[in-house]
């Protein structure tokens, strides 16, 4: 960044991290979606990455989510609302997009 070698950052916001709590239910959700065990440090790191991508956006950054079938539509609405909140705080216009889920079987068919 300091040398100007990075044009932008794209962050895959798989879950509404800002709402996750270190309880059993959220831990199981994190494991199912991310494939890793829940840790408060990992959630903090993800939130920091999202804040960084929005706060230092010079027109090339993006936050996106993948529409995982196990997540309700409201999860993506909450993520989008959080990004709108960050855009207001940092006075940025970083886009948020929801991309379709593509299964392993769909990829192998191509």
Secondary structure as UniProt FT lines:
FT   TURN            2..3
FT   STRAND          10..12
FT   HELIX           17..19
FT   HELIX           24..34
FT   HELIX           40..55
FT   STRAND          62..66
FT   TURN            69..70
FT   HELIX           73..90
FT   STRAND          95..99
FT   HELIX           104..109
//
